[in-house]
Amino acid sequence: MPELEAMVRAVMLMPSTWNLTIVTDNEGVQKTSQEFPGMCSENQIRRKLGWQLLKLFLRVSEARTGTVTVVHQHSHKKLFTTRSVGNALAD
């Protein structure tokens, strides 16, 4: 949930004309944010944890003129690549 809240805040704070790429190590948040618009019934939506934040994220993202892309960053691999080390330092 903290990642989802941070995503909502980021989309709301950045100018609406900017193209945003949100990088998260929470694969569930990334997948749900992509699958959520395709869910057809309100019951399917309400079964998701944090559905209110997801709805807000989508509504704010759709109102923007710039694009919003959510990307999954693999973490906790204990590798010495730039991505793994940078993610370990952030955690």
N, C-alpha and C positions, 0 to 999 in steps of 0.2 A: 503493500500500500504506500509506503513512503516514496517509492520510485514513481508511482502513478501520480501522486500529489505533486511531486517535483516536475513531472512532465506537464501537468495542467498549468502550474505556475509559470513555467518557461514559455509555454505557448501564449499565455495571457500577457506576459511582460514584454516580449520581443515585438518590435514593430510588425504590423500585419503584412507589410510588403516584403519582408525578408523570407527567404527560403530557409527552413530549419531542418537540421538533421539531429535527432535526439538519439544518443547512444546509451543503451542500458545493458546491464549484465543480467537483468531479469527477463528471461526468455518468455515467461508466462505473460508478462505485461506487453511485450512486443507482439506476441502472437494474438493476444486478445484484442489489442488495439487495431490489428489488421482484420480480424474475423468479425468484430463487433458490428460494423455497418451492414453486413450481410445477414445478420440474425433477423428473422422475420417476425417472431412473436414477442410481445412484451414479457411473457413468462420466461422465454429463453434468456432474455436480457437480464431479468431480475435474479436469475440463478447464479450469475457471475458475481464474484466478490468485488466490491467496489464499483458496482454498476453505475452509481450516481456520478462518480468521478469519470468513468468512461464516457458516459453521455455528455458530460460537460466538456471533456477533452475533444470529442468529435464535433460538438456544436461550435466550439471556439475555433477548431482547426478548419472546419468548413467555411467559417465566416472570413477567414484570412484570404488575401489575394496571393500570398506566397504559399509555397508547398510545405508540408510537414511530413518528414520521413522518420520512421522509428526503426533503428538498427540494433540488432543484438550483438553484444560484445562478449565473446567467451571469456570466462574468468576462472580464477582459482586453478589454473593448470600447472602452476609452478614451473613454467618454462622461462627461459631467458630471452624471449622475443620482446620487442618494443611494446607490443600490445599487452602481453601478460604482465610485464614488470610495471608498466604504467597503471594497469588496473589494480594490481596488488597494492601499489602505493596509495591509490585513491580509497581503497577499502580500509 
